[in-house]
Amino acid sequence: MNKQSLQVDATTTVATCVFEPEGTARASVVIGGAMGVRQDYYASFAQWLAGQGFRVTTFDYRGQGDSLQGPMRAVRADLLDWARDYEAVISAARTAIPDVPLYLLGHSLGAQLPGLLKNPAQVDGLLSVAAGSGYWRENAPRLKRMVPYFWWVLVPLATRLWGYFPGRTLRKVGDLPAGVILQWRRWCLNPTYSVGAEGPAAAQSYADVRFPVLALWMSDDELMTLRGTHSLVKLYRNAPARIERIAPEDINALRIGHFGFFREQFRQTLWPRAVADLMGLAGLPVTGTTV
């Protein structure tokens, strides 16, 4: 693992980790993390994936994890800035080994932001894991019951008092810059999520995506529903796309959930599936779903 600091623009750097394979890489993979999740969470999976012949890059969005510089309340960033961070990491990965495919493995938010890339042609495919629209009426039932209090009371009040969202203290999501949480609130309260909140330019940005999208939905996901997964995939309306269901019983597990895919316990089951899915993106044959 090689830790690096990547310059995004004149005032912003983000922390990355590069996991190199032995010998020539079969492809490059950039892992886009979920909201409030540090890149460290994906390290074991990334190291294993490098052992399968991939060059893997993880990163922390600005104001998160090792990319946080100074106090959280001083961070001036929103989700569009995070999309720029993502794109800078993609560009660096593409430059490092330009002659092999470059795939994104997006976990939750990490599969939403690629629709906002300015140069999606750099990407050869997206494997979406446990991702969907965050529109609150499409949240899983238990989460949906808590959402009105979260979005209409807790987030506005806590963000105003702290100058950022103190998620670690509140045991909700994680610490997030004010610009990120308030923009995410607008997205989650809009029926068409990011494109509805950001308008025609965002809708066109998603429409410009032509790389294939394979979305894996976990049947026991405590946050994302199948309906929400369909809604996200529909935003990529001009991309070859497919949704596949994964249930715990398929792999003799008690639980997978929203975060489980990247845990060590699935080294022999879900992780090899990720390799097959990544390498199958180029030939994704069907626009549709298996669920």
Sequence and secondary structure as in RCSB ss.txt:
>XXXX:A:sequence
MNKQSLQVDATTTVATCVFEPEGTARASVVIGGAMGVRQDYYASFAQWLAGQGFRVTTFDYRGQGDSLQGPMRAV
RADLLDWARDYEAVISAARTAIPDVPLYLLGHSLGAQLPGLLKNPAQVDGLLSVAAGSGYWRENAPRLKRMVPYF
WWVLVPLATRLWGYFPGRTLRKVGDLPAGVILQWRRWCLNPTYSVGAEGPAAAQSYADVRFPVLALWMSDDELMT
LRGTHSLVKLYRNAPARIERIAPEDINALRIGHFGFFREQFRQTLWPRAVADLMGLAGLPVTGTTV
>XXXX:A:secstr
 EEEEEEEETTEEEEEEEE  SSS SEEEEEE  TT  GGGGHHHHHHHHHTTEEEEEE  TTSGGG  S GGG 
   HHHHHHHHHHHHHHHHHHSTTS EEEEEETHHHHGGGG S GGG  EEEEES     GGGB HHHHHHHHHI
IIIIHHHHHHHHSEEEHHHHTSS EEEHHHHHHHHHHHTSTTHHHHHH HHHHHHHHT  S EEEEEETT SSB 
HHHHHHHHHHSTTS EEEEEE GGGGT S  TTTGGGSGGGTTTHHHHHHHHHHHGGG   SEE  
